[in-house]
Every structure is written in structure tokens, then in C-alpha cells.
């Protein structure tokens, strides 16, 4: 899945520019019934408190799951997990790195 799910700053509200990507994800999951369990993972940069980042990352993952369910994906196939700032994929000392770390990832569990 290529692309980034974007949210309003410091909120769990999905930005409209991300809806086509999530529509594609929903279509893929509806078509691929062999994917029995997918984890939606929320990640943040390190700005803010660890506790707040963990909560925000979980809320964002839950928001993505809710969107996918609203668009025909069985809730039984999805789980949401927030990792906060614990799993960076880029350095947090640049704007570009922090932007890469603010992400939602999809992991096939089964």
C-alpha cells in the first residue's frame, strides 16, 4: 500500500486527501478475503509527550479502522494498535523525518 494517511494536526480526523487511498485499501481488503486479520498501526513523531503520542496514535488507528468498516470491511478482520513514537522509521531531528514517522501502517497478521 503506497501513500500516507494524513490527519488534522494533533487530531484523529482523517484529511479528505487521504480518502482515495483508504478507499483503495478498503477495496483491496474486500477483494482479498484470504487476508483474515490486518492490524492498523498508528505512529507519531517524538514531539509532545510520550503518553499523548501513544494515545493519538491509537486514536488515529481506530479512526482508520472505523473508516474501513464503514466502507465494507468486516470489523472482525481489523485490529487497531497505537505505537506512539516508539517505532520511528526516520530521524526525528528534521521536519522531513518527523513527517515520515507520522504514519499509519497496515500489517497482515493472518
C-alpha positions in Angstrom: 0.0 0.0 0.0 1.7 3.1 -1.2 0.7 6.5 0.2 0.3 8.2 3.5 -2.9 8.6 5.5 -3.0 12.3 6.7 -4.7 13.7 9.7 -5.5 17.2 11.0 -2.6 18.3 13.2 -2.8 16.8 16.7 -6.2 15.2 15.9 -7.5 11.8 14.7 -9.6 13.4 12.0 -8.6 12.0 8.6 -8.0 14.6 6.0 -10.1 14.4 2.7 -6.9 14.0 0.6 -6.4 10.6 2.3 -9.9 9.2 1.4 -8.9 7.9 -2.1 -6.1 5.9 -0.5 -8.4 4.5 2.2 -11.0 3.7 -0.4 -8.3 1.7 -2.3 -7.3 -0.1 0.9 -11.0 -1.0 1.6 -11.4 -2.3 -1.9 -8.3 -4.4 -1.6 -9.4 -5.9 1.7 -12.9 -6.6 0.4 -11.4 -8.4 -2.7 -8.8 -10.3 -0.8 -10.8 -12.5 1.6 -7.7 -14.6 2.2 -6.4 -11.7 4.4 -8.1 -12.8 7.5 -6.6 -10.3 10.0 -5.0 -6.9 9.4 -3.6 -4.7 12.1 -3.8 -0.9 11.5 -0.9 0.7 13.3 -0.6 4.3 14.3 2.7 6.0 14.7 3.8 9.6 15.7 6.9 11.7 15.8 8.5 12.5 19.1 7.1 16.0 19.5 4.8 16.1 22.5 4.6 13.8 25.5 5.1 10.1 25.1 1.7 9.5 26.7 -0.1 11.9 24.4 1.6 10.5 21.3 0.6 7.0 22.3 -3.0 8.0 22.8 -3.0 10.0 19.5 -1.5 7.1 17.5 -4.2 4.7 18.9 -7.0 7.1 18.1 -5.7 7.5 14.5 -5.5 3.8 14.0 -9.1 3.4 15.4 -10.3 6.2 13.0 -8.8 4.3 10.1 -10.4 1.0 11.2 -13.8 2.8 11.5 -13.4 4.2 8.0 -12.6 0.8 6.6 -15.6 -0.8 8.4 -17.9 2.0 7.1 -16.7 1.0 3.6 -17.5 -2.6 3.7 -14.5 -4.3 5.5 -15.6 -6.7 8.3 -14.7 -5.4 11.7 -13.6 -8.9 12.7 -10.7 -8.7 10.2 -9.3 -5.5 11.6 -7.5 -4.5 14.8 -6.0 -1.1 15.8 -2.8 -0.6 17.7 -1.0 2.6 18.6 2.7 2.7 18.9 3.2 6.4 19.5 6.8 7.4 19.0 8.4 4.0 19.8 9.0 2.8 16.2 10.5 5.6 14.1 11.5 5.0 10.5 13.5 8.2 10.2 15.4 10.6 12.4 13.1 12.9 14.4 15.5 15.9 14.3 14.3 17.1 10.9 10.9 18.1 9.7 11.1 15.5 6.9 12.0 12.8 9.3 9.2 13.7 11.7 6.8 13.7 8.8 7.8 10.2 7.8 7.3 9.0 11.4 3.7 10.3 11.5 2.1 7.4 9.7 -0.4 4.6 9.6 0.9 1.2 8.6 -1.0 -2.0 7.7 0.4 -5.3 8.9 -1.1 -8.6 7.8 -1.5 -10.8 10.9 -3.2 -13.8 9.3 
